[in-house]
Amino acid sequence: MPELLAPAGDFEKMKFAYLYGADAIYCGGQNFSLRANAKNFSLEELKEATEYAHSLNKKIYVTVNIVFHDDDLNGLEDYLKYLDSIHIDGIIASDITVIKTCQELNLNLSVCLSTQASTLNSRAVRFWQKLGVTRVVLAREASREDLINIAKTGIEIETFIHGAMCTSFSGKCVLSNYMTNRDSNRGGCAQVCRWEFDTDNGVNLSIMPKDLNMVPFIKEQIDLGVASFKIEGRMRSIYYVSTVLLAYRRMIDAALNGTLTLEKENYYLKVLNRCANRESTPQFFDKLPGENEQYWNGRTEVSNQDFLGLVLDYDESTKMATLEVRNYFESGYETEFFGPNHETFSYIVNTIYDDNNEKINVCNHPKSIVKLPVDARLEKNDMMRLKMIDK
C-alpha cells in the first residue's frame, strides 16, 4: 500500500495532515532546509513532533536538502546526531556530504534522495544505492518510462503527485540568485519563475508552469510500484493541505479497492483546482508539456476565500456546531461541510448565533466564534467551505 506523504510547515499543519489522511509528513528544522521562509520546527519541536507521529503509528521525515557550501557545514554533524537520537523515520537529502556524514557517524538514519538531485535514470539511482540511499524522490520531470526503468533497480520510489512545479529542473535553478541574490538551493528562493516580465513590444511575459496533479494516473502509479505519493506545500494553509490530502486519500483508497471511477476522478480534480489559485495538470508523466501546461501571457491569482469556518465543537444534544470564522459568509450562503470521517454534505446557512447567543446575519470577523444549527453530526476540525460542485 503506497504511503501518502504530506508537507508540514509547522506543528498545527502536521496535526491536520495526519487527521486528513497522511501516513507520513515531511518537515524542516530551523537550518539545512529548503523552505527557510516556512515557520519550521525547533529542535525541541522536532522531538515532540516525532513522539506525536509515532503515537499515531505515523511517520515523520526531516529535510536536510540544501546544496551545502563550506559555511553551511557548521553544526551539520551535531544536527544529524540529534535527529538520530530522537528516532525520526528518515532524512531527505540531496548533497552527497550529508549522506557520507551519516555513514561516517554510523547513524541509523535512513536516507531518501531529494528531488533536488534531479534523478531521472536508473544508472544514477544505482550510484546512490551504493552510497546507502534507500528511497529516491524522482524529479518532477520524470516520465512514465523513467519511472518504469528506475523501478527495476528495486529502490523505493517517491513521486510528487500534487503542487507547484519548478520552471527549471528541481535543484538546478539560479534565477533567484541572479535576480535577487537569494539562493534557491539553500532555502532562499524568491520564486522568480512566478514573476511577470514586460517586453519591448508591450507583451506581458510569464515563464511559469501550471501546478502538478496526477489525478488521472494514481492507479497506474500504484501498479508501477510507487512507494510514496508526495504532496508539495510546506507553506500552504491548513485548508489547502487538508483539502488536497482528503481528495488523494479517497482516490488512493478507491483505487486500491477497485472503486475509483472517472466520475470520482473528475469530481476530485474540480475540488483540487478550486482550493488552489493556479490551474493544475499532469505535466511530464504521459507527454512533454506544451502550451496547455504553461502560463504564457500573464495570469490572475485570486486569494482563495472558500474556507469559511473551522469546526471547534459539535453538541449532539442541541445539534449545534461551534465554528471559528475564517472568511466572510452570511445567511443564505450555499456551503458544505467536509471532514476525514464523513462524506461531504451540503448546508445552506440559515440561523447564525454569535458567541453571546445573539442572532446575527453576517460573519465578517475572521477568528470570531459563531454557532450554527446543523442536523448532521460533525467533528472537531471538520471544515465548512463554499459549496463547490455536485458529485
VMD Tcl script that draws the C-alpha trace (Angstrom):
set ca {
  {0.00 0.00 0.00}
  {1.56 3.32 -1.01}
  {2.30 5.95 1.59}
  {0.55 9.32 1.36}
  {3.16 11.91 2.31}
  {2.16 15.43 3.33}
  {4.01 18.72 3.86}
  {4.07 20.25 7.34}
  {5.39 23.77 7.78}
  {4.60 23.77 11.50}
  {3.05 21.67 14.28}
  {-0.54 22.70 13.51}
  {-0.22 21.74 9.85}
  {1.29 18.40 10.88}
  {-1.73 17.59 13.05}
  {-4.17 18.46 10.27}
  {-2.13 16.43 7.79}
  {-2.37 13.30 9.92}
  {-6.04 13.90 10.64}
  {-6.94 14.31 6.96}
  {-5.26 11.14 5.75}
  {-1.47 11.43 5.66}
  {0.53 8.32 6.53}
  {3.64 10.45 6.97}
  {4.78 14.07 6.91}
  {7.98 15.79 5.91}
  {9.16 18.92 7.65}
  {12.23 21.07 8.11}
  {14.25 22.23 11.05}
  {15.50 25.76 11.54}
  {18.60 25.03 9.42}
  {19.60 22.99 6.37}
  {16.09 23.05 4.86}
  {14.96 24.47 1.52}
  {11.87 26.20 2.89}
  {13.66 28.78 5.00}
  {10.63 31.09 4.94}
  {8.34 28.48 6.48}
  {7.94 28.54 10.24}
  {9.68 25.17 10.51}
  {10.49 23.24 13.69}
  {12.90 23.92 16.54}
  {14.95 21.01 17.91}
  {12.52 20.51 20.76}
  {9.55 20.73 18.40}
  {11.12 18.06 16.17}
  {11.36 15.75 19.16}
  {7.77 16.50 20.17}
  {6.58 16.04 16.58}
  {8.32 12.67 16.32}
  {6.74 11.45 19.55}
  {3.34 12.66 18.37}
  {3.70 10.98 14.98}
  {4.76 7.67 16.49}
  {1.90 7.78 18.99}
  {-0.40 7.66 15.94}
  {1.69 4.97 14.19}
  {2.58 7.59 11.59}
  {5.97 8.55 10.17}
  {7.99 11.75 10.05}
  {10.83 12.68 7.70}
  {13.09 15.71 8.12}
  {14.51 17.64 5.17}
  {18.27 18.26 5.16}
  {18.18 19.10 1.50}
  {20.04 22.34 0.82}
  {23.06 22.39 -1.51}
  {25.87 22.87 1.01}
  {28.64 25.45 0.83}
  {31.50 25.17 3.33}
  {29.93 27.71 5.70}
  {26.74 25.62 5.78}
  {28.56 22.60 7.20}
  {28.88 24.18 10.65}
  {26.67 22.23 13.03}
  {25.67 19.56 10.50}
  {27.18 16.62 12.41}
  {25.52 17.60 15.69}
  {22.20 18.12 13.90}
  {22.29 14.69 12.27}
  {23.23 13.08 15.60}
  {20.26 14.80 17.22}
  {17.84 13.60 14.53}
  {19.15 10.09 15.02}
  {18.73 10.32 18.80}
  {15.05 11.30 18.60}
  {14.33 8.42 16.20}
  {12.88 10.23 13.22}
  {11.95 7.87 10.40}
  {14.44 9.28 7.92}
  {16.01 12.33 6.34}
  {15.57 13.77 2.86}
  {18.90 14.91 1.43}
  {20.37 15.97 -1.91}
  {24.01 16.67 -1.12}
  {26.42 13.73 -1.02}
  {28.08 15.36 2.01}
  {25.02 14.65 4.14}
  {24.86 11.02 3.06}
  {28.56 10.39 3.68}
  {28.38 12.14 7.06}
  {25.59 9.81 8.17}
  {27.80 6.85 7.25}
  {30.92 8.22 8.91}
  {28.98 8.89 12.12}
  {27.47 5.38 11.99}
  {23.95 6.74 12.31}
  {20.78 4.70 11.90}
  {19.11 7.38 9.78}
  {17.55 6.11 6.57}
  {18.24 8.44 3.66}
  {15.78 9.45 0.96}
  {17.30 11.24 -2.01}
  {15.60 14.60 -2.53}
  {14.02 15.71 -5.78}
  {16.73 18.39 -5.71}
  {19.11 15.74 -7.07}
  {17.07 15.73 -10.31}
  {17.15 11.93 -10.62}
  {15.75 10.71 -13.93}
  {17.64 7.50 -14.79}
  {18.40 4.08 -13.36}
  {22.21 4.39 -13.51}
  {22.09 7.43 -11.25}
  {19.82 5.54 -8.87}
  {22.27 2.61 -8.70}
  {25.05 5.07 -7.84}
  {23.02 6.47 -4.96}
  {22.05 2.96 -3.80}
  {25.74 2.12 -3.37}
  {26.02 5.09 -1.03}
  {23.21 3.74 1.14}
  {20.21 5.66 -0.19}
  {17.08 3.55 0.28}
  {14.47 5.77 -1.37}
  {14.55 8.32 -4.16}
  {12.19 11.20 -4.88}
  {12.07 11.33 -8.66}
  {12.50 14.67 -10.35}
  {9.12 16.20 -11.14}
  {10.13 15.98 -14.80}
  {10.05 12.15 -14.69}
  {8.08 10.37 -17.42}
  {6.26 7.07 -17.31}
  {9.25 5.38 -18.98}
  {11.66 6.90 -16.44}
  {9.58 5.51 -13.59}
  {9.37 2.04 -15.16}
  {13.14 1.84 -15.69}
  {14.02 3.16 -12.23}
  {11.58 0.72 -10.59}
  {13.73 -2.14 -11.93}
  {16.54 -1.12 -9.58}
  {14.44 -2.20 -6.61}
  {14.77 1.13 -4.80}
  {11.75 2.65 -3.08}
  {10.26 5.32 -5.32}
  {8.63 8.51 -4.11}
  {6.83 10.73 -6.63}
  {5.27 14.16 -6.38}
  {1.57 13.96 -7.19}
  {0.41 17.49 -6.43}
  {1.74 21.01 -6.05}
  {3.98 23.63 -7.56}
  {6.37 22.93 -10.43}
  {9.79 24.48 -10.99}
  {10.48 26.27 -14.26}
  {14.00 24.85 -14.05}
  {14.87 21.28 -13.16}
  {14.43 20.97 -9.41}
  {17.70 21.76 -7.70}
  {19.26 23.44 -10.72}
  {17.66 26.91 -10.60}
  {19.87 30.01 -10.44}
  {17.21 32.60 -11.34}
  {16.65 33.62 -7.72}
  {20.38 34.03 -7.10}
  {20.85 36.05 -10.27}
  {17.85 38.36 -9.81}
  {17.71 38.82 -6.03}
  {20.90 37.38 -4.53}
  {18.77 34.82 -2.69}
  {19.93 31.23 -3.16}
  {17.04 28.98 -4.11}
  {19.20 25.92 -3.45}
  {19.87 26.98 0.13}
  {16.30 27.83 1.09}
  {16.00 31.43 -0.11}
  {14.02 31.03 -3.33}
  {12.37 34.32 -4.37}
  {10.17 32.45 -6.88}
  {11.35 34.49 -9.83}
  {9.58 31.99 -12.08}
  {6.30 33.37 -10.68}
  {7.11 36.91 -11.82}
  {5.73 38.59 -14.92}
  {8.04 40.49 -17.28}
  {7.24 43.37 -19.61}
  {8.75 43.05 -23.06}
  {9.69 45.78 -25.55}
  {6.55 45.18 -27.60}
  {4.26 45.51 -24.58}
  {3.55 41.80 -24.11}
  {3.29 40.65 -20.51}
  {5.52 37.56 -20.49}
  {5.21 34.78 -17.92}
  {7.54 31.77 -17.77}
  {5.54 29.95 -15.15}
  {4.29 26.36 -15.43}
  {0.91 25.40 -14.09}
  {0.83 23.26 -10.94}
  {1.15 19.48 -10.97}
  {-1.64 16.99 -10.40}
  {-1.50 13.25 -11.05}
  {-5.22 12.53 -10.68}
  {-5.59 10.55 -13.93}
  {-2.57 8.34 -13.15}
  {-2.98 7.38 -9.49}
  {-3.97 3.77 -10.23}
  {-1.23 3.37 -12.83}
  {1.48 4.63 -10.49}
  {0.26 2.27 -7.75}
  {0.52 -0.61 -10.23}
  {4.04 0.51 -11.19}
  {5.09 0.16 -7.56}
  {5.37 3.74 -6.29}
  {6.05 3.52 -2.55}
  {5.15 7.06 -1.56}
  {2.92 9.75 -3.06}
  {4.19 13.19 -2.11}
  {2.31 16.49 -1.91}
  {4.18 19.79 -2.17}
  {3.35 22.76 0.05}
  {5.06 23.32 3.41}
  {3.99 26.97 3.24}
  {0.38 26.27 2.29}
  {-2.62 26.74 4.62}
  {-4.31 24.08 6.73}
  {-7.31 24.37 4.42}
  {-5.24 23.67 1.31}
  {-3.32 20.77 2.89}
  {-6.48 19.21 4.35}
  {-8.45 19.53 1.11}
  {-5.68 18.07 -1.06}
  {-4.93 15.24 1.36}
  {-8.55 14.20 1.72}
  {-9.01 14.14 -2.07}
  {-5.96 11.97 -2.68}
  {-6.63 9.79 0.36}
  {-10.03 8.89 -1.01}
  {-8.75 8.41 -4.56}
  {-5.92 6.13 -3.40}
  {-8.26 4.09 -1.21}
  {-10.77 3.80 -4.07}
  {-8.01 2.74 -6.48}
  {-6.90 0.03 -4.05}
  {-10.39 -1.39 -3.58}
  {-11.35 -1.12 -7.25}
  {-13.96 1.64 -6.94}
  {-12.08 4.58 -8.47}
  {-14.20 5.76 -11.39}
  {-13.70 8.51 -13.96}
  {-16.63 10.33 -12.34}
  {-14.82 10.35 -8.97}
  {-11.59 11.49 -10.58}
  {-13.36 14.39 -12.29}
  {-15.06 15.41 -9.05}
  {-11.84 15.44 -7.02}
  {-9.97 17.22 -9.80}
  {-12.51 20.05 -9.63}
  {-12.15 20.17 -5.84}
  {-8.35 20.31 -6.12}
  {-8.37 23.03 -8.75}
  {-10.83 25.06 -6.69}
  {-8.77 25.06 -3.49}
  {-5.65 26.46 -5.20}
  {-5.11 29.73 -7.03}
  {-3.39 28.14 -10.04}
  {-4.56 25.55 -12.52}
  {-3.00 22.07 -12.46}
  {-2.12 19.36 -14.97}
  {-0.16 16.05 -15.04}
  {2.81 17.80 -16.69}
  {5.62 15.38 -17.77}
  {4.31 11.93 -16.87}
  {2.48 10.98 -20.08}
  {3.89 13.56 -22.53}
  {6.11 16.60 -22.75}
  {4.34 19.74 -21.51}
  {3.02 22.11 -24.16}
  {1.11 25.35 -24.31}
  {-1.71 24.00 -22.12}
  {0.70 23.25 -19.26}
  {2.20 26.74 -19.12}
  {1.12 30.30 -18.37}
  {2.23 32.39 -21.32}
  {0.76 35.88 -21.27}
  {0.01 36.56 -17.64}
  {-2.46 35.07 -15.21}
  {-4.72 36.07 -12.35}
  {-4.19 34.52 -8.92}
  {-7.14 35.40 -6.72}
  {-6.82 34.79 -2.99}
  {-8.91 31.74 -2.14}
  {-11.77 32.60 0.20}
  {-13.71 29.33 0.03}
  {-12.65 28.33 3.55}
  {-15.45 29.72 5.71}
  {-15.09 28.09 9.09}
  {-13.32 25.54 11.26}
  {-15.44 23.34 13.49}
  {-14.39 23.67 17.13}
  {-17.15 21.61 18.71}
  {-20.44 19.87 17.98}
  {-23.20 19.38 20.57}
  {-25.22 16.31 19.59}
  {-27.99 17.07 22.07}
  {-28.72 20.50 20.56}
  {-27.43 19.77 17.02}
  {-25.35 22.92 17.32}
  {-21.92 23.39 15.71}
  {-19.39 25.88 17.07}
  {-17.20 27.39 14.37}
  {-14.21 29.68 14.15}
  {-14.89 32.02 11.22}
  {-12.17 32.12 8.53}
  {-13.80 34.09 5.67}
  {-16.94 36.13 5.09}
  {-20.30 34.36 4.90}
  {-23.90 35.28 5.67}
  {-27.39 33.83 5.90}
  {-28.44 32.22 2.63}
  {-24.94 31.09 1.60}
  {-24.77 27.66 -0.01}
  {-21.93 25.83 1.71}
  {-20.73 22.34 2.51}
  {-19.02 20.57 5.38}
  {-16.19 18.14 4.84}
  {-14.00 16.11 7.14}
  {-11.98 12.89 7.33}
  {-14.68 10.75 8.94}
  {-17.78 11.52 6.92}
  {-18.90 12.23 3.39}
  {-19.03 15.85 2.26}
  {-22.56 17.25 2.56}
  {-24.31 20.46 1.50}
  {-25.55 23.03 4.00}
  {-27.47 26.28 3.49}
  {-26.67 28.84 6.17}
  {-29.85 29.95 7.88}
  {-29.68 30.92 11.56}
  {-26.36 32.20 12.92}
  {-25.59 32.89 16.59}
  {-22.63 34.87 17.87}
  {-20.64 33.93 20.97}
  {-23.27 35.69 23.12}
  {-26.01 33.52 21.59}
  {-27.42 36.55 19.79}
  {-28.75 36.07 16.26}
  {-26.69 37.66 13.51}
  {-26.94 37.63 9.73}
  {-23.33 38.20 8.68}
  {-19.98 36.71 9.70}
  {-17.27 39.16 8.72}
  {-14.69 38.94 11.52}
  {-12.00 36.25 10.96}
  {-11.34 34.13 14.07}
  {-14.65 35.16 15.65}
  {-16.74 32.35 17.18}
  {-20.24 31.56 15.91}
  {-22.77 28.75 16.25}
  {-24.86 27.12 13.53}
  {-27.65 24.56 13.82}
  {-26.52 21.53 11.79}
  {-28.55 18.30 11.77}
  {-25.75 16.06 10.52}
  {-23.11 15.10 13.07}
  {-19.81 16.99 12.81}
  {-16.44 16.52 14.48}
  {-13.81 18.90 15.78}
  {-11.56 20.17 12.95}
  {-14.09 19.48 10.21}
  {-14.30 22.44 7.82}
  {-17.00 24.50 6.16}
  {-16.43 25.94 2.69}
  {-18.41 27.48 -0.12}
  {-20.32 24.82 -2.00}
  {-18.18 23.62 -4.86}
  {-19.94 21.29 -7.25}
  {-22.34 18.41 -7.18}
  {-20.82 14.96 -7.31}
}
mol new
graphics top color blue
foreach p $ca { graphics top sphere $p radius 0.5 }
foreach p [lrange $ca 0 end-1] q [lrange $ca 1 end] { graphics top cylinder $p $q radius 0.2 }
display resetview
